[in-house]
């Protein structure tokens, strides 16, 4: 499984619209939320600066990406990350 470093994210209406990611040996790229959710479901690790993980949390039938694992219907960028 890949370790994906997330350098920044753009949030719109409580959801990540775009995430800037970097993987070892590859240039930084921008992915959409659906891609990030798919990668997390496939078992890849997504880490922000400082090593905080982004986790996939299901609320009802909807996935959300959060660092705290709280079952809340909103994506969340870690407060400790730039």
C-alpha positions in Angstrom: 0.0 0.0 0.0 1.1 3.5 -0.7 1.9 6.2 1.8 0.4 9.4 0.5 1.5 12.7 2.0 -1.3 15.4 1.8 0.3 18.9 1.7 -2.9 20.9 1.6 -6.7 20.6 1.0 -9.4 22.9 -0.3 -12.7 22.6 1.6 -16.1 23.6 0.1 -19.3 23.1 2.0 -17.8 20.8 4.6 -16.1 18.5 2.1 -12.7 18.4 0.5 -12.9 19.6 -3.0 -9.2 19.0 -3.9 -6.2 17.6 -2.1 -2.6 18.3 -3.0 -0.8 15.0 -2.5 2.7 13.7 -2.9 3.9 10.1 -3.2 7.5 8.9 -3.0 9.4 9.4 -6.2 6.5 11.3 -7.9 5.8 15.0 -8.3 3.0 16.6 -6.3 -0.4 16.4 -7.9 -4.0 17.4 -7.2 -6.7 14.8 -6.7 -10.4 15.1 -6.1 -12.3 13.9 -3.0 -13.6 10.8 -4.8 -10.1 9.7 -5.6 -9.0 10.3 -1.9 -12.0 8.3 -0.6 -11.2 5.4 -3.1 -7.5 5.4 -2.0 -8.5 5.2 1.7 -10.9 2.4 1.0 -8.2 0.5 -0.9 -6.0 0.7 2.3 -3.6 3.4 1.4 -2.3 5.7 4.2 -2.9 9.4 3.9 -0.8 11.6 6.2 -0.6 15.3 6.6 2.5 17.2 7.7 3.7 16.1 11.1 2.4 12.6 10.5 -1.3 13.0 11.4 -3.3 10.4 9.5 -6.5 11.2 7.6 -9.1 8.5 8.3 -12.2 7.4 6.4 -15.3 7.6 8.6 -18.7 6.4 7.5 -21.8 8.5 8.6 -24.9 6.6 7.4 -23.9 5.6 3.9 -21.6 8.6 3.3 -17.8 8.6 3.7 -16.0 11.5 5.3 -12.3 12.2 5.7 -11.2 13.2 9.1 -8.1 13.1 11.3 -10.0 12.4 14.5 -12.2 9.4 13.6 -15.3 11.2 14.9 -18.5 10.1 13.1 -19.4 13.6 12.0 -20.8 14.4 8.5 -18.0 16.8 7.4 -14.5 16.4 6.2 -11.9 18.0 8.5 -8.4 19.2 8.0 -6.2 18.7 11.1 -5.8 21.9 13.2 -2.1 21.1 13.7 -1.4 21.1 10.0 -0.6 24.2 8.0 
